[in-house]
Amino acid sequence: QVQLVESGGGSVQAGGSLRLSCAASGTDRTYMAWFRQAPGKQREGVAAIYVSGGATSYAVSVKGRFTLSQDNSRNTLFLEMNMLKPEDTAMYYCAARAARLGDSWSTLALYPENYDYWGQGTQVTVSS
């Protein structure tokens, strides 16, 4: 079983920065990711990481502005968000899943249906 607890959300002005944290426990965490969901919109992938290998994947909309990292124990996943825009406003969720036979990084990384464990979310609000 995996438990995920997000923190670090808040309200900032456009151009500002926030750092989200996801504290994780449990061992079924081959892949971890951040997703976001704005009111009335579908949940979308923001960034994902192959925990042991370090490979990362970013949504086009955040590439160059957001950066994933882990602590040395790989028990905390961070999302550094810079140059924030009003369209980044959403509830941000941390997610995780174990490895499965036949996994393909490119087809699973940023798609929410591929993840089994979810945190409760942390709100990010960016004002113009």
Secondary structure, DSSP 8 states (H G I E B T S, - for coil): --EEEEE--EEEETT--EEEEEEEESS--SEEEEEEE-TTS--EEEEEEETTT--EEE-TTTTTTEEEEE-TTS-EEEEEE-S--GGG-EEEEEEEE---TT--HHHHTT-GGG--EE---EEEEEE-
